[in-house]
């Protein structure tokens, strides 16, 4: 009886175990409040893609998609008090990812709640371009060469009549690892 109870308790603790991974996540960050510009597609902008380590668990690569949009406050040693730098958070663009039965990762950038924050002069097309590139770099860093290529479909949703031209960013890419 004691053996059965011990085995039951041991299996119960294993059932609730979660795998925690430390992964590199790339994010589109605003450089507002700094004296730095970065070139993106031939244009000097106050934004750049940076990588940071994050502890993630759960469904992958879906949670990697969510991680690209997590809030980010850059640490500083002197005179920099910007509370948020992630462009997706600043512009209130929602990001989601779902894996289809066919193995395709569908990523949606939802612009329904989007608004341009005060003090950040970046076109939304640039914000989305940086965000798609950050997503691609995150997935490429995670994807292992021994796995089959991952097809990623990008959808821009929640556009208005005024910004419906952003739908031309719909498309995708293949991650080979």
Residue frames as a rotation matrix with the C-alpha (Angstrom) as fourth column:
UNK 1
0.568 0.823 0.000 0.00
0.823 -0.568 0.000 0.00
0.000 0.000 -1.000 0.00
UNK 2
0.434 -0.495 -0.753 2.81
0.166 -0.778 0.606 2.39
-0.885 -0.388 -0.256 0.91
UNK 3
-0.633 -0.702 0.326 4.49
0.403 0.061 0.913 1.72
-0.661 0.709 0.245 -2.46
UNK 4
-0.142 0.683 0.716 1.28
0.975 -0.029 0.221 2.43
0.171 0.730 -0.662 -4.35
UNK 5
0.782 0.438 -0.443 0.79
0.551 -0.819 0.164 5.70
-0.291 -0.372 -0.881 -2.47
UNK 6
0.014 -0.878 -0.478 4.38
0.124 -0.473 0.872 6.74
-0.992 -0.071 0.103 -3.12
UNK 7
-0.697 -0.247 0.673 4.02
0.647 0.187 0.739 6.00
-0.309 0.951 0.030 -6.83
UNK 8
0.291 0.895 0.338 0.76
0.947 -0.321 0.034 7.92
0.139 0.310 -0.941 -6.99
UNK 9
0.720 -0.074 -0.690 2.31
0.273 -0.884 0.379 10.99
-0.638 -0.462 -0.616 -5.36
UNK 10
-0.358 -0.932 -0.065 5.39
0.202 -0.145 0.969 10.80
-0.912 0.334 0.240 -7.57
UNK 11
-0.535 0.206 0.819 3.32
0.844 0.152 0.514 10.56
-0.019 0.967 -0.255 -10.75
UNK 12
0.609 0.788 -0.092 1.08
0.790 -0.612 -0.008 13.44
-0.063 -0.068 -0.996 -9.64
UNK 13
0.394 -0.532 -0.750 4.09
0.080 -0.793 0.604 15.70
-0.916 -0.298 -0.270 -9.15
UNK 14
-0.685 -0.643 0.344 5.41
0.365 0.106 0.925 14.77
-0.631 0.759 0.162 -12.61
UNK 15
-0.063 0.763 0.643 2.04
0.998 0.050 0.039 15.51
-0.002 0.644 -0.765 -14.20
UNK 16
0.864 0.422 -0.274 2.21
0.444 -0.896 0.018 19.11
-0.238 -0.138 -0.961 -13.05
UNK 17
-0.074 -0.969 -0.235 5.84
0.485 -0.241 0.840 19.58
-0.871 -0.052 0.488 -14.11
UNK 18
0.945 0.318 -0.080 6.44
0.115 -0.550 -0.828 22.24
-0.307 0.773 -0.556 -16.75
UNK 19
0.121 -0.920 0.372 9.40
0.985 0.159 0.072 22.55
-0.125 0.358 0.925 -19.06
UNK 20
0.819 0.021 -0.573 10.94
0.066 -0.996 0.058 25.99
-0.570 -0.086 -0.817 -18.75
UNK 21
0.286 -0.723 0.629 13.23
0.958 0.211 -0.193 27.05
0.007 0.658 0.753 -21.57
UNK 22
0.196 -0.321 -0.927 15.50
0.101 -0.933 0.344 30.07
-0.975 -0.161 -0.150 -21.80
UNK 23
0.194 -0.006 0.981 15.20
0.957 0.223 -0.187 31.33
-0.218 0.975 0.049 -25.36
UNK 24
-0.792 -0.455 -0.407 16.35
0.313 -0.875 0.369 34.33
-0.524 0.165 0.836 -27.33
UNK 25
0.260 0.927 0.270 13.42
0.896 -0.127 -0.427 36.54
-0.361 0.353 -0.863 -28.38
UNK 26
-0.824 -0.477 0.307 13.79
0.565 -0.738 0.370 39.40
0.050 0.478 0.877 -30.84
UNK 27
0.182 0.893 -0.411 11.61
0.855 -0.351 -0.383 42.46
-0.486 -0.281 -0.828 -30.32
UNK 28
-0.051 -0.126 0.991 10.99
0.704 -0.708 -0.054 45.69
0.708 0.695 0.125 -32.24
UNK 29
0.105 0.009 -0.994 12.07
0.940 -0.326 0.096 48.37
-0.323 -0.945 -0.043 -29.78
UNK 30
0.820 0.181 0.543 11.65
0.332 -0.923 -0.194 52.11
0.466 0.339 -0.817 -29.87
UNK 31
-0.204 -0.937 -0.285 14.77
0.937 -0.102 -0.335 54.16
0.285 -0.335 0.898 -29.20
UNK 32
0.387 0.396 0.832 12.78
0.169 -0.918 0.358 57.26
0.906 0.002 -0.423 -28.20
UNK 33
0.990 -0.061 0.130 14.39
-0.142 -0.311 0.940 59.10
-0.017 -0.948 -0.317 -25.32
UNK 34
0.317 -0.936 0.153 17.86
0.600 0.322 0.732 58.25
-0.734 -0.140 0.664 -26.64
UNK 35
0.294 -0.320 -0.900 20.24
-0.581 -0.808 0.097 59.98
-0.758 0.495 -0.424 -29.03
UNK 36
-0.677 -0.580 0.453 20.46
-0.120 0.695 0.709 56.95
-0.726 0.426 -0.540 -31.33
UNK 37
0.347 0.696 -0.629 19.12
-0.871 -0.008 -0.490 56.29
-0.346 0.718 0.604 -34.81
UNK 38
-0.376 -0.407 0.832 19.21
-0.012 0.900 0.435 53.01
-0.927 0.153 -0.344 -36.70
UNK 39
-0.573 0.141 -0.807 18.87
-0.809 -0.251 0.531 52.31
-0.128 0.958 0.258 -40.40
UNK 40
-0.363 0.539 0.760 15.92
0.181 0.841 -0.510 50.21
-0.914 -0.047 -0.403 -41.52
UNK 41
0.269 0.422 0.866 15.24
0.882 0.254 -0.397 49.73
-0.387 0.870 -0.304 -45.22
UNK 42
-0.271 -0.560 0.783 17.45
0.857 -0.511 -0.069 52.69
0.439 0.652 0.619 -46.10
UNK 43
0.312 0.472 0.825 15.86
0.004 -0.868 0.496 55.10
0.950 -0.151 -0.273 -43.65
UNK 44
-0.814 -0.578 -0.054 17.21
0.105 -0.055 -0.993 56.40
0.571 -0.814 0.106 -40.32
UNK 45
0.299 0.948 0.105 14.64
-0.125 -0.070 0.990 55.69
0.946 -0.309 0.098 -37.60
UNK 46
-0.429 -0.365 0.826 14.55
-0.848 -0.152 -0.507 55.70
0.311 -0.919 -0.245 -33.80
UNK 47
0.650 0.568 0.505 13.83
-0.678 0.734 0.046 51.99
-0.344 -0.372 0.862 -33.57
UNK 48
-0.317 -0.770 -0.553 15.69
-0.868 0.470 -0.157 48.71
0.381 0.431 -0.818 -33.88
UNK 49
0.747 0.460 -0.480 15.30
-0.273 0.871 0.409 44.97
0.606 -0.175 0.776 -33.42
UNK 50
-0.296 -0.803 0.518 17.04
-0.895 0.044 -0.444 43.69
0.333 -0.595 -0.731 -30.30
UNK 51
0.099 0.249 -0.963 17.26
0.065 0.964 0.256 40.21
0.993 -0.088 0.079 -28.78
UNK 52
-0.223 -0.168 0.960 16.75
-0.937 -0.236 -0.259 39.40
0.270 -0.957 -0.105 -25.12
UNK 53
-0.874 -0.058 -0.483 16.64
0.028 0.985 -0.169 36.16
0.485 -0.161 -0.859 -23.15
UNK 54
-0.138 0.873 0.467 13.24
-0.954 -0.244 0.173 35.05
0.265 -0.422 0.867 -21.91
UNK 55
-0.930 -0.014 0.368 12.01
-0.166 0.908 -0.384 32.07
-0.329 -0.419 -0.847 -19.93
UNK 56
-0.234 0.858 -0.458 9.16
-0.959 -0.124 0.256 30.44
0.163 0.499 0.851 -21.84
UNK 57
-0.856 0.082 0.511 7.05
-0.049 0.970 -0.236 27.34
-0.515 -0.227 -0.826 -21.52
UNK 58
0.116 0.993 0.028 3.96
-0.191 0.050 -0.980 25.91
-0.975 0.109 0.196 -23.10
UNK 59
0.677 0.284 0.680 3.06
0.534 0.446 -0.718 25.58
-0.507 0.849 0.150 -26.75
UNK 60
-0.196 -0.768 -0.610 5.91
-0.280 -0.552 0.785 26.35
-0.940 0.325 -0.107 -29.10
UNK 61
-0.669 -0.713 0.209 6.21
0.711 -0.696 -0.099 28.15
0.216 0.083 0.973 -31.46
UNK 62
0.269 0.876 0.400 2.92
0.641 -0.473 0.605 29.85
0.719 0.094 -0.688 -30.51
UNK 63
0.779 0.031 -0.627 4.33
0.578 -0.422 0.698 31.22
-0.243 -0.906 -0.346 -27.25
UNK 64
-0.401 -0.916 0.008 7.38
0.795 -0.344 0.500 32.54
-0.455 0.207 0.866 -29.11
UNK 65
-0.299 0.401 0.866 4.98
0.662 -0.566 0.491 34.63
0.687 0.720 -0.096 -31.19
UNK 66
0.756 0.646 -0.101 3.42
0.490 -0.458 0.742 36.05
0.434 -0.611 -0.662 -28.02
UNK 67
0.356 -0.702 -0.616 6.86
0.793 -0.121 0.597 36.74
-0.494 -0.701 0.514 -26.53
UNK 68
-0.478 -0.523 0.705 7.76
0.836 -0.517 0.183 39.08
0.269 0.677 0.685 -29.39
UNK 69
-0.022 0.605 0.796 4.97
0.208 -0.776 0.596 41.39
0.978 0.178 -0.109 -28.19
UNK 70
0.400 0.183 -0.898 5.68
0.895 0.135 0.426 41.30
0.199 -0.974 -0.110 -24.44
UNK 71
0.980 -0.015 0.197 6.34
-0.054 -0.980 0.194 44.63
0.191 -0.201 -0.961 -22.73
UNK 72
0.261 -0.956 -0.136 9.96
0.911 0.290 -0.293 45.70
0.319 -0.047 0.947 -22.46
UNK 73
0.993 -0.111 0.035 11.53
-0.116 -0.922 0.368 48.37
-0.009 -0.370 -0.929 -20.29
UNK 74
0.426 -0.902 -0.065 15.18
0.315 0.215 -0.924 48.88
0.848 0.374 0.376 -21.17
UNK 75
0.656 -0.293 -0.696 17.41
0.712 -0.067 0.699 48.97
-0.251 -0.954 0.164 -18.13
UNK 76
0.500 -0.510 0.700 19.62
0.209 -0.713 -0.669 52.04
0.841 0.480 -0.250 -17.87
UNK 77
-0.058 -0.606 -0.793 22.33
0.980 0.116 -0.161 53.30
0.189 -0.787 0.588 -15.59
UNK 78
-0.692 -0.284 -0.664 21.73
0.455 -0.885 -0.096 57.00
-0.561 -0.368 0.742 -16.06
UNK 79
-0.589 0.349 -0.729 19.03
-0.346 -0.924 -0.162 59.51
-0.731 0.157 0.665 -16.99
UNK 80
-0.781 0.399 -0.480 16.70
-0.405 0.262 0.876 57.26
0.475 0.879 -0.043 -18.99
UNK 81
-0.785 0.528 0.324 13.22
-0.216 0.257 -0.942 56.81
-0.580 -0.810 -0.087 -17.61
UNK 82
-0.365 0.651 -0.666 11.22
-0.867 0.022 0.498 55.42
0.339 0.759 0.556 -20.53
UNK 83
-0.168 0.387 0.906 8.74
-0.748 0.548 -0.373 52.88
-0.642 -0.741 0.198 -19.18
UNK 84
0.467 0.395 0.791 8.00
0.180 0.834 -0.522 50.98
-0.866 0.386 0.319 -22.39
UNK 85
-0.341 -0.704 -0.623 10.04
-0.585 -0.360 0.727 50.33
-0.736 0.612 -0.290 -25.53
UNK 86
-0.681 0.099 0.726 8.33
0.469 0.820 0.328 47.46
-0.563 0.564 -0.605 -27.38
UNK 87
-0.910 0.280 -0.306 6.68
-0.411 -0.710 0.572 49.01
-0.057 0.646 0.761 -30.43
UNK 88
-0.554 0.747 -0.368 3.90
0.261 0.576 0.775 46.41
0.791 0.333 -0.514 -30.47
UNK 89
-0.240 0.422 -0.874 2.98
0.969 0.049 -0.242 47.33
-0.059 -0.905 -0.421 -26.90
UNK 90
-0.742 -0.129 -0.658 3.33
0.221 -0.974 -0.059 51.07
-0.633 -0.189 0.751 -27.50
UNK 91
-0.827 0.421 -0.373 1.10
-0.541 -0.414 0.732 50.96
0.154 0.807 0.570 -30.60
UNK 92
-0.279 0.718 0.638 -1.30
-0.604 0.385 -0.698 48.49
-0.746 -0.580 0.327 -28.92
UNK 93
0.016 0.183 -0.983 -0.97
-0.902 0.427 0.065 45.96
0.432 0.885 0.172 -31.73
UNK 94
0.386 0.196 0.902 -2.12
-0.668 0.734 0.127 42.51
-0.637 -0.651 0.414 -30.64
UNK 95
-0.293 -0.585 -0.756 -0.14
-0.899 0.438 0.010 39.52
0.325 0.683 -0.654 -31.85
UNK 96
0.353 0.401 0.845 -1.30
-0.647 0.758 -0.090 35.92
-0.677 -0.515 0.527 -31.88
UNK 97
-0.477 -0.522 -0.707 -0.11
-0.858 0.453 0.244 32.67
0.193 0.723 -0.664 -33.36
UNK 98
0.358 0.588 0.725 -1.84
-0.623 0.729 -0.284 29.35
-0.695 -0.350 0.628 -33.95
UNK 99
-0.767 -0.640 -0.050 -0.47
-0.515 0.567 0.643 26.17
-0.384 0.519 -0.764 -35.45
UNK 100
0.221 0.858 -0.463 -2.74
-0.975 0.196 -0.102 24.52
0.003 0.475 0.880 -38.00
UNK 101
0.654 0.107 0.749 -3.18
-0.240 0.968 0.072 20.77
-0.717 -0.227 0.659 -38.39
UNK 102
0.939 -0.302 0.167 -1.12
0.261 0.303 -0.917 21.00
0.226 0.904 0.363 -41.59
UNK 103
0.254 -0.895 -0.366 1.85
0.936 0.132 0.327 22.38
-0.245 -0.426 0.871 -39.64
UNK 104
-0.193 -0.259 0.946 1.55
0.571 -0.814 -0.106 25.99
0.798 0.519 0.305 -40.80
UNK 105
-0.433 -0.001 -0.901 1.95
0.824 -0.406 -0.395 28.73
-0.366 -0.914 0.177 -38.19
UNK 106
0.133 0.568 0.812 -0.66
0.705 -0.631 0.325 31.46
0.697 0.529 -0.484 -38.72
UNK 107
-0.559 -0.388 -0.733 0.40
0.785 -0.534 -0.316 34.77
-0.269 -0.751 0.602 -37.16
UNK 108
0.319 0.763 0.563 -2.10
0.806 -0.530 0.262 37.62
0.498 0.370 -0.784 -36.87
UNK 109
-0.886 -0.412 -0.213 -1.21
0.463 -0.809 -0.363 41.26
-0.023 -0.420 0.907 -36.26
UNK 110
0.088 0.995 0.036 -4.50
0.974 -0.093 0.206 42.75
0.208 0.017 -0.978 -35.05
UNK 111
-0.823 -0.451 0.345 -4.70
0.440 -0.891 -0.114 46.52
0.359 0.058 0.931 -35.52
UNK 112
0.115 0.992 0.047 -8.20
0.709 -0.116 0.695 46.97
0.695 -0.047 -0.717 -34.07
UNK 113
0.778 0.182 -0.601 -6.94
0.609 -0.451 0.652 48.80
-0.152 -0.874 -0.462 -30.95
UNK 114
-0.130 -0.967 0.217 -3.91
0.991 -0.134 -0.005 50.37
0.034 0.215 0.976 -32.60
UNK 115
0.963 0.252 0.098 -3.05
0.258 -0.964 -0.063 53.99
0.078 0.086 -0.993 -32.03
UNK 116
0.155 -0.945 0.287 0.14
0.489 -0.179 -0.854 55.97
0.859 0.272 0.434 -32.53
UNK 117
0.428 -0.026 -0.903 1.62
0.893 -0.139 0.427 56.95
-0.137 -0.990 -0.036 -29.17
UNK 118
0.995 -0.060 0.076 2.62
-0.055 -0.997 -0.061 60.51
0.079 0.057 -0.995 -28.47
UNK 119
0.500 -0.866 0.029 6.29
-0.688 -0.376 0.621 61.29
-0.527 -0.330 -0.783 -29.03
UNK 120
-0.278 -0.574 0.770 7.01
0.141 0.769 0.624 58.35
-0.950 0.282 -0.133 -31.33
UNK 121
0.311 0.334 -0.890 7.23
-0.727 -0.520 -0.449 59.36
-0.612 0.786 0.081 -34.95
UNK 122
-0.836 -0.488 0.251 7.22
-0.232 0.729 0.644 56.09
-0.497 0.480 -0.722 -36.81
UNK 123
-0.244 0.766 -0.595 4.88
-0.927 -0.004 0.375 55.10
0.285 0.643 0.711 -39.62
UNK 124
0.369 0.478 0.797 2.77
-0.709 0.700 -0.091 52.05
-0.601 -0.531 0.597 -38.76
UNK 125
0.919 -0.093 -0.384 4.14
-0.253 0.607 -0.753 50.32
0.303 0.789 0.534 -41.87
UNK 126
-0.051 -0.998 0.042 7.65
-0.556 -0.007 -0.831 50.62
0.829 -0.066 -0.555 -40.40
UNK 127
-0.209 0.059 0.976 6.44
-0.951 0.222 -0.217 49.31
-0.229 -0.973 0.010 -37.02
UNK 128
0.766 0.561 0.314 4.88
-0.458 0.819 -0.346 46.29
-0.452 0.122 0.884 -38.73
UNK 129
0.682 -0.586 -0.437 7.96
-0.315 0.303 -0.899 45.74
0.660 0.751 0.022 -40.90
UNK 130
-0.353 -0.813 0.464 10.22
-0.782 -0.016 -0.623 45.70
0.513 -0.583 -0.630 -37.84
UNK 131
0.021 0.463 0.886 7.77
-0.875 0.437 -0.208 43.44
-0.483 -0.771 0.415 -36.00
UNK 132
0.938 0.303 -0.166 7.57
-0.343 0.769 -0.540 40.90
-0.036 0.563 0.825 -38.81
UNK 133
0.278 -0.920 -0.277 11.37
-0.376 0.161 -0.913 40.87
0.884 0.358 -0.301 -39.05
UNK 134
-0.390 -0.378 0.840 11.68
-0.912 0.033 -0.409 40.39
0.127 -0.925 -0.358 -35.26
UNK 135
0.523 0.666 0.531 9.22
-0.681 0.702 -0.210 37.50
-0.513 -0.252 0.821 -35.45
UNK 136
0.863 -0.232 -0.449 11.18
-0.251 0.575 -0.779 35.90
0.439 0.784 0.438 -38.28
UNK 137
-0.131 -0.985 0.117 14.49
-0.573 -0.021 -0.819 36.22
0.809 -0.174 -0.562 -36.39
UNK 138
-0.162 0.156 0.974 12.92
-0.952 0.236 -0.196 34.75
-0.260 -0.959 0.110 -33.23
UNK 139
0.798 0.548 0.250 11.54
-0.454 0.820 -0.350 31.74
-0.397 0.165 0.903 -35.08
UNK 140
0.647 -0.637 -0.418 14.79
-0.269 0.322 -0.908 31.20
0.713 0.700 0.037 -37.02
UNK 141
-0.293 -0.788 0.541 16.78
-0.818 -0.087 -0.568 31.26
0.495 -0.609 -0.620 -33.79
UNK 142
-0.016 0.408 0.913 14.47
-0.842 0.487 -0.232 28.68
-0.539 -0.772 0.336 -32.18
UNK 143
0.848 0.483 -0.218 13.94
-0.515 0.654 -0.555 26.34
-0.126 0.583 0.803 -35.15
UNK 144
0.066 -0.829 0.556 16.33
-0.356 0.501 0.789 23.40
-0.932 -0.250 -0.261 -35.28
UNK 145
-0.355 -0.290 -0.889 17.83
-0.920 -0.060 0.387 22.32
-0.165 0.955 -0.245 -38.64
UNK 146
-0.995 -0.054 0.082 16.80
-0.044 0.992 0.119 18.69
-0.087 0.115 -0.990 -38.07
UNK 147
-0.223 0.975 -0.001 13.12
0.256 0.058 -0.965 19.75
-0.941 -0.215 -0.262 -38.02
UNK 148
-0.173 0.239 0.955 11.19
0.985 0.051 0.166 20.14
-0.009 0.970 -0.245 -41.24
UNK 149
-0.902 -0.188 0.390 10.81
0.252 -0.960 0.119 23.72
0.352 0.206 0.913 -42.51
UNK 150
-0.356 0.775 -0.522 8.14
0.718 -0.130 -0.683 25.79
-0.597 -0.618 -0.511 -40.77
UNK 151
-0.499 0.307 0.810 5.75
0.625 -0.521 0.582 27.68
0.601 0.797 0.068 -43.02
UNK 152
-0.553 0.273 -0.787 4.62
0.585 -0.546 -0.600 30.96
-0.594 -0.792 0.142 -41.44
UNK 153
-0.177 0.608 0.774 1.59
0.815 -0.350 0.461 32.86
0.551 0.713 -0.434 -42.74
UNK 154
-0.858 -0.144 -0.494 1.32
0.404 -0.782 -0.474 36.56
-0.318 -0.606 0.729 -41.78
UNK 155
-0.062 0.892 0.447 -2.10
0.859 -0.180 0.479 38.23
0.508 0.414 -0.755 -41.63
UNK 156
-0.994 -0.114 -0.008 -2.79
0.106 -0.895 -0.433 41.90
0.042 -0.431 0.901 -40.93
UNK 157
-0.223 0.973 -0.067 -6.30
0.827 0.225 0.515 42.24
0.516 0.059 -0.854 -39.48
UNK 158
0.236 0.457 -0.858 -8.37
0.877 -0.480 -0.015 45.04
-0.418 -0.749 -0.514 -37.99
UNK 159
-0.842 -0.523 0.131 -7.46
0.523 -0.732 0.436 47.63
-0.132 0.436 0.890 -40.59
UNK 160
0.057 0.829 -0.557 -9.71
0.263 -0.550 -0.793 50.59
-0.963 -0.101 -0.249 -41.32
UNK 161
0.827 0.279 0.489 -10.57
0.542 -0.162 -0.825 52.23
-0.151 0.947 -0.285 -44.62
UNK 162
0.866 -0.491 -0.093 -7.76
-0.493 -0.870 0.004 54.71
-0.083 0.042 -0.996 -43.95
UNK 163
-0.051 -0.978 0.202 -5.02
-0.912 0.128 0.389 52.10
-0.406 -0.164 -0.899 -43.41
UNK 164
0.755 0.442 0.484 -6.27
-0.260 0.880 -0.398 49.13
-0.602 0.174 0.780 -45.44
UNK 165
0.679 -0.576 -0.455 -3.17
-0.538 0.031 -0.842 49.37
0.499 0.817 -0.288 -47.67
UNK 166
-0.135 -0.735 0.665 -1.29
-0.980 0.200 0.022 47.73
-0.149 -0.648 -0.747 -44.77
UNK 167
0.630 0.447 0.635 -2.91
-0.369 0.892 -0.261 44.46
-0.683 -0.070 0.727 -45.82
UNK 168
0.795 -0.399 -0.457 -0.27
-0.396 0.229 -0.889 44.26
0.459 0.888 0.024 -48.54
UNK 169
-0.243 -0.859 0.451 2.04
-0.950 0.117 -0.289 43.13
0.195 -0.499 -0.845 -45.73
UNK 170
0.631 0.475 0.613 0.04
-0.535 0.839 -0.100 39.88
-0.562 -0.265 0.784 -45.62
UNK 171
0.358 -0.543 -0.759 2.24
-0.718 0.359 -0.596 37.07
0.597 0.759 -0.262 -46.77
UNK 172
0.954 -0.053 0.295 4.66
-0.181 0.680 0.710 34.83
-0.238 -0.731 0.639 -45.05
UNK 173
0.100 -0.963 -0.252 8.00
-0.944 -0.011 -0.331 33.12
0.316 0.271 -0.909 -45.01
UNK 174
0.820 0.062 -0.569 9.56
0.017 0.991 0.132 29.72
0.572 -0.118 0.811 -44.44
UNK 175
0.426 -0.675 0.603 11.83
-0.895 -0.214 0.393 29.04
-0.136 -0.707 -0.694 -41.47
UNK 176
0.604 -0.267 -0.751 14.46
-0.273 0.816 -0.510 26.45
0.749 0.513 0.420 -42.32
UNK 177
0.984 -0.177 0.000 16.56
0.051 0.282 0.958 26.61
-0.169 -0.943 0.287 -39.17
